[in-house]
Amino acid sequence: MRENRESEFSYFQRLWRSNMKKEELNFEQGPIRPPSEAGSLLLRVTRNCPWNRCAFCSTYKGKKFSRRPVAEVLKDIDAVAEICREIKEVSWKMGESGEYTNKVISSVFKDSRLPDSFRSVAYWIASGGETIFLQDANSLMLSTDSLIEILNHIRSRFPHVLRVTSYARASTLKSKTVDEYIRLRECGLSRLHVGMESGSDKVLNLIDKGCKSEQLLEGGKRAVQAGISLCLYVIPGIGGIEFSEDHTRETARVINGVNPAYVRFRSLYVRYNTPLAEMVDQGKFVPPDEDHIVMEIRDIIDRLENVTTTIVSDHVLNLLEEVEGKLPEDKPRILAVIDRYLNLTDEDRLMFQLGRRGGAFRTIDDLYEPGVRSRLEAAKLQIENELPGGIPEYIQAIKRRFV
């Protein structure tokens, strides 16, 4: 068995030495991508964030934004294509008929001598190999012609790819015309992920977002008009207690005006060592608790009218995973889920929070599983005896692991 494994590994080593230098089989990737792009190939076209001042974010702090030369990006695309070719060649040598079988993909992951680029491509292939995400925080900072050149090269090297997506900022979203978005869509740009956070100018100013709601509204409408799938990310709780009502009202107003394909909720968590954390320490920002955040989500959804948006709750920070569905048809069911939670007793809501954050619950029905409930009650007593802050302190500690 060991000899066979060594033989499989040596296929890659021989190809690697004979065809290209190690550095030519590497390609650059940035630090993050949306959860929905977990299986996408990550291609870096810009580095870091051009704004980099948002009070709640710590991702790109201390790093300078830059546009990567198009020639570098095209070279990266070629490197990915070459890695795919080499994996396919090894598949033939392993008797797998050139197919990307589990046996072939596993051999890539098991060979520590291969560059990380091989594992990135193998994971992409294993995930279907049909989606690509352009990094980093704002690929639209490239000119439309540059993006089209990149998109065309992707299409020429990977004609099987069905979806190419990217992050974009609201200010840049508005800077391109409908015609430019149409050109980008025709060349393969399928979706834009935009950190809206809030539709309230008061909140956007509070968190130093660097944009106005009018830019979100106008830029979003242009992308949607051009046929690009737009995904807006909203942070329930980001207005704090002070601007909570303004946050929900104005966020719904912008969503109603844009009618994006998706709205994804990312419930607030105040990250350590961010300007928002400093504001909390100084008493300038009071974060809402779990129940208040749930009420904000309800208020936003309740205000949505005449939209065909899909609500998604695909992040672990969201308390209610069941808050998902297509509007308008699923709106009553979504609101009913939220109301069911809010109508629980104080004790049951606390138990649900503990179970959800601890990984024991996924739905409200799980709260009534006798065996799970008894174990949680025992855990609750232990936590309250050992932690001065009780369950809330414990939940905050768990959230820190998520982010």
C-alpha positions in Angstrom: 0.0 0.0 0.0 2.8 2.4 0.9 4.6 1.7 -2.4 1.4 2.4 -4.4 1.0 5.7 -2.5 4.6 6.7 -3.1 4.1 5.9 -6.8 1.0 8.1 -7.0 2.9 11.0 -5.4 5.8 10.5 -7.7 3.6 11.1 -10.8 3.1 14.7 -9.6 6.7 15.2 -8.7 7.9 14.1 -12.2 5.4 16.3 -14.0 6.2 19.2 -11.7 9.9 18.9 -12.4 9.6 18.3 -16.2 6.9 20.8 -17.1 7.2 23.9 -15.0 9.1 25.5 -12.2 7.5 25.4 -8.8 6.8 29.2 -8.6 5.0 29.0 -12.0 2.5 26.6 -10.6 1.6 28.9 -7.8 -1.1 31.6 -8.0 -2.1 34.3 -5.6 -5.1 34.1 -3.4 -6.5 36.6 -0.8 -7.7 36.0 2.7 -11.5 35.8 2.5 -14.6 35.0 0.4 -18.3 34.8 1.0 -19.6 31.6 2.7 -21.6 30.9 -0.5 -18.4 30.8 -2.5 -16.8 28.1 -0.3 -16.3 25.8 -3.3 -15.3 28.5 -5.7 -11.8 28.9 -7.2 -10.3 32.1 -5.7 -8.5 34.4 -8.1 -7.0 37.6 -6.8 -7.4 40.6 -9.1 -7.0 43.3 -6.4 -5.2 43.2 -3.1 -6.9 44.2 0.2 -9.6 47.0 0.5 -9.5 50.5 -1.0 -11.5 52.0 1.9 -10.3 49.9 4.9 -11.9 52.1 7.5 -15.1 50.3 8.4 -15.4 50.4 12.2 -16.6 46.8 12.5 -14.0 45.1 10.2 -10.5 43.9 11.0 -9.7 41.9 7.9 -7.4 44.2 5.9 -6.2 46.6 8.6 -2.6 47.7 8.1 -2.5 46.5 4.5 -2.4 48.7 1.4 -4.8 48.4 -1.5 -3.5 47.7 -5.0 -4.7 46.6 -8.4 -2.9 43.6 -9.7 -1.7 44.0 -13.3 -4.0 42.2 -15.7 -1.0 40.2 -17.1 -0.3 38.8 -13.6 -4.0 37.7 -13.3 -3.9 36.0 -16.7 -0.8 34.2 -15.7 -2.5 32.9 -12.6 -5.4 31.7 -14.7 -3.0 29.8 -16.9 -1.3 28.3 -13.8 -4.7 26.9 -12.7 -5.3 25.5 -16.1 -1.9 23.8 -16.1 -2.5 22.3 -12.6 -5.8 20.9 -13.9 -4.0 19.4 -16.9 -1.4 17.8 -14.6 -4.0 16.4 -12.3 -5.8 14.9 -15.3 -2.5 13.4 -16.6 -1.9 11.8 -13.3 -5.4 10.4 -13.4 -4.6 8.6 -16.6 -1.4 7.2 -15.1 -3.4 6.0 -12.1 -5.8 4.1 -14.3 -8.6 6.6 -13.7 -9.2 7.4 -17.4 -8.4 11.1 -17.0 -11.3 11.6 -14.6 -11.1 13.7 -11.4 -12.1 10.8 -9.2 -11.9 10.7 -5.4 -8.8 8.6 -5.6 -7.1 11.2 -7.8 -8.2 14.2 -5.7 -7.2 12.4 -2.4 -3.7 11.8 -3.8 -3.3 15.6 -4.2 -4.3 16.3 -0.7 -2.1 13.6 0.8 1.1 14.8 -1.0 2.7 17.4 1.3 5.4 18.0 -1.2 3.0 19.7 -3.7 2.5 23.4 -3.6 -0.6 24.7 -1.9 -1.9 25.7 -5.3 -2.5 22.1 -6.1 -4.7 21.6 -3.1 -6.7 24.7 -3.9 -7.4 23.5 -7.4 -8.1 20.0 -6.2 -10.7 21.3 -3.7 -12.2 23.5 -6.5 -12.5 20.4 -8.8 -14.0 18.3 -6.0 -16.6 21.1 -5.4 -17.7 20.9 -9.0 -15.2 23.3 -10.6 -18.0 25.5 -12.0 -17.7 28.7 -9.9 -14.9 31.3 -9.6 -14.7 34.2 -7.1 -12.6 37.3 -7.9 -10.8 38.7 -4.8 -10.3 40.9 -2.8 -12.7 43.4 -1.4 -13.6 45.4 -4.5 -12.7 44.0 -7.9 -14.8 46.7 -9.6 -11.9 49.1 -8.9 -10.4 47.6 -12.1 -11.5 49.2 -15.3 -14.3 47.5 -17.2 -12.0 46.7 -20.1 -9.5 45.1 -17.7 -12.2 43.0 -16.0 -13.5 41.9 -19.4 -10.0 40.8 -20.5 -9.8 38.7 -17.3 -13.3 37.3 -17.8 -12.7 36.4 -21.4 -9.5 34.6 -20.4 -11.4 32.6 -17.7 -14.0 31.6 -20.3 -11.3 30.6 -22.8 -9.4 28.4 -20.3 -12.5 27.1 -18.4 -15.5 27.0 -20.7 -17.3 24.8 -18.3 -17.5 27.5 -15.6 -21.0 28.6 -14.9 -20.6 31.4 -12.4 -18.1 34.2 -11.8 -18.7 36.4 -8.8 -17.0 39.2 -6.9 -17.2 41.6 -3.9 -18.0 45.3 -4.7 -18.4 48.4 -2.6 -21.4 50.7 -2.9 -19.4 53.7 -4.1 -17.8 51.7 -6.9 -21.0 49.9 -7.7 -22.5 53.3 -8.7 -19.4 54.3 -10.7 -20.2 51.9 -13.5 -23.0 52.4 -16.0 -25.8 49.9 -16.9 -24.1 49.3 -20.3 -20.8 48.5 -18.5 -22.6 46.0 -16.3 -24.2 44.4 -19.4 -20.8 44.0 -21.0 -19.5 42.4 -17.8 -22.4 40.1 -17.6 -22.1 39.0 -21.2 -18.5 38.1 -20.6 -19.4 36.0 -17.6 -19.7 38.1 -14.4 -22.7 36.5 -12.8 -23.0 38.0 -9.3 -21.8 40.8 -7.1 -21.6 40.5 -3.3 -22.0 43.9 -1.6 -21.6 44.7 2.0 -24.6 47.0 2.4 -24.6 46.6 6.2 -27.4 49.2 6.6 -29.5 51.5 4.5 -29.4 54.3 7.1 -27.1 57.2 6.4 -26.9 57.7 10.2 -25.6 54.2 10.7 -23.3 54.3 7.6 -21.8 57.4 9.1 -21.5 55.9 12.5 -19.6 52.9 11.3 -17.5 54.9 8.8 -18.7 52.9 5.9 -17.6 55.5 3.3 -20.8 55.5 1.3 -24.3 56.8 1.3 -27.6 55.0 0.9 -28.1 56.7 -2.4 -25.0 55.0 -3.8 -26.3 51.6 -2.6 -29.7 52.4 -4.1 -28.5 53.7 -7.5 -25.6 51.3 -8.0 -27.6 48.3 -7.0 -30.4 49.3 -9.4 -27.9 49.5 -12.2 -26.5 46.1 -11.6 -29.9 44.5 -11.3 -31.1 46.3 -14.4 -28.2 44.8 -16.3 -29.2 41.3 -15.2 -26.4 40.7 -12.7 -27.4 38.7 -9.6 -26.9 41.1 -6.7 -26.4 39.9 -3.1 -26.7 42.5 -0.3 -25.3 41.8 3.1 -27.1 43.3 6.1 -25.8 43.4 9.7 -28.7 43.3 12.2 -27.6 45.3 15.2 -25.0 47.5 13.5 -26.9 50.6 14.4 -26.7 49.8 18.1 -29.6 50.6 20.4 -29.6 54.3 19.4 -30.2 53.9 15.7 -32.0 50.6 15.7 -35.3 51.8 14.4 -33.6 54.0 11.7 -31.5 51.1 10.7 -34.4 48.7 10.1 -36.6 51.2 8.4 -34.0 52.6 6.0 -32.5 49.2 5.3 -35.9 47.9 4.1 -36.3 51.1 2.0 -33.1 50.4 0.1 -33.9 46.7 -0.4 -37.3 47.6 -1.7 -35.8 50.1 -4.1 -33.1 47.7 -5.4 -34.9 44.4 -5.3 -31.7 42.3 -5.1 -31.6 38.6 -5.9 -30.4 37.9 -2.3 -30.3 39.5 1.1 -27.9 37.7 3.5 -28.1 38.6 7.2 -24.8 38.7 9.2 -25.8 39.4 12.8 -23.5 41.8 14.7 -20.5 40.6 16.6 -18.2 43.3 17.9 -14.7 42.1 17.0 -11.8 42.7 19.4 -9.3 45.4 18.3 -11.7 47.3 16.0 -12.9 50.9 16.1 -16.3 49.6 17.0 -14.9 47.7 20.0 -13.3 51.0 21.2 -16.7 52.7 20.8 -18.3 50.1 23.0 -15.6 50.6 25.6 -16.1 54.4 25.5 -19.9 54.0 25.9 -20.5 55.5 22.4 -22.1 52.3 21.0 -24.4 49.9 22.9 -24.7 46.6 21.1 -28.2 45.0 21.0 -28.7 41.6 22.7 -29.7 38.4 20.8 -33.4 39.1 21.2 -33.2 42.7 20.0 -31.2 41.5 16.9 -33.9 39.0 16.1 -36.5 41.7 16.4 -34.5 43.9 14.0 -34.5 41.1 11.4 -38.2 40.7 11.8 -38.8 44.4 11.3 -36.7 44.5 8.2 -38.4 41.6 6.6 -41.9 42.8 7.6 -41.2 46.1 5.8 -40.2 44.4 2.5 -42.8 44.9 -0.2 -43.0 44.2 -3.9 -39.6 42.4 -4.0 -38.7 39.0 -5.3 -35.7 38.7 -3.0 -34.4 35.5 -1.4 -33.6 35.8 2.3 -30.6 33.8 3.4 -29.4 33.1 6.9 -26.3 31.1 6.1 -23.9 32.3 8.8 -23.3 30.8 12.2 -23.7 34.2 13.9 -27.4 34.2 13.0 -29.4 32.8 15.8 -32.4 31.6 13.7 -31.1 29.4 10.8 -34.7 28.8 9.7 -35.1 32.5 8.6 -34.8 31.7 4.9 -37.0 31.8 1.9 -38.2 33.5 -1.2 -40.3 36.7 -1.0 -43.1 37.3 -1.3 -44.4 33.8 -1.0 -42.4 32.7 2.0 -42.7 35.9 4.0 -45.6 34.7 6.3 -43.7 31.5 7.1 -40.4 33.4 7.9 -42.2 35.9 10.2 -44.0 33.0 11.9 -40.6 31.4 12.7 -39.4 34.6 14.2 -42.6 35.2 16.2 -42.4 31.6 17.5 -39.0 32.3 19.0 -40.0 35.7 20.4 -43.0 34.2 22.0 -41.0 31.7 23.9 -40.6 32.2 27.7 -37.5 34.0 28.8 -36.1 30.7 30.1 -36.7 28.9 26.8 -35.2 31.7 24.7 -32.1 31.6 26.9 -31.9 27.8 26.5 -32.3 28.0 22.8 -29.5 30.6 22.6 -27.3 28.2 24.6 -28.2 25.2 22.5 -27.8 27.1 19.2 -24.5 28.6 20.0 -23.2 25.4 21.5 -24.1 23.4 18.4 -26.9 21.3 19.9 -29.8 23.1 18.1 -30.5 24.0 14.5 -34.2 24.7 14.8 -36.7 25.7 17.5 -38.2 22.2 17.5 -34.8 20.9 18.8 -35.6 22.8 22.0 -38.1 20.2 22.9 -35.9 17.1 22.5 -36.0 15.6 26.0 -32.4 14.2 26.1 -30.8 17.3 24.6 -32.8 19.6 26.9 -31.8 17.8 30.1 -28.1 18.0 29.1 -28.4 21.7 28.3 -30.1 22.4 31.7 -27.1 20.7 33.4 -24.7 22.7 31.3 -26.5 25.9 32.1 -26.2 25.3 35.9 -22.5 24.6 35.5 -21.9 27.7 33.5 -23.8 29.9 35.9 -21.8 28.5 38.8 -18.4 28.9 37.1 -18.8 32.2 35.0 -19.6 35.5 36.7 -21.4 36.6 33.5 -23.4 33.4 33.2 -24.9 32.3 29.9 -24.4 35.7 28.0 -20.6 35.6 28.8 -20.4 32.0 27.7 -22.2 32.8 24.4 -19.8 35.7 23.7 -16.9 33.3 24.2 -18.4 30.9 21.7 -18.9 33.6 19.2 -15.3 34.6 19.4 -14.4 31.2 18.0 -16.7 31.8 15.0 -15.0 35.0 13.9 
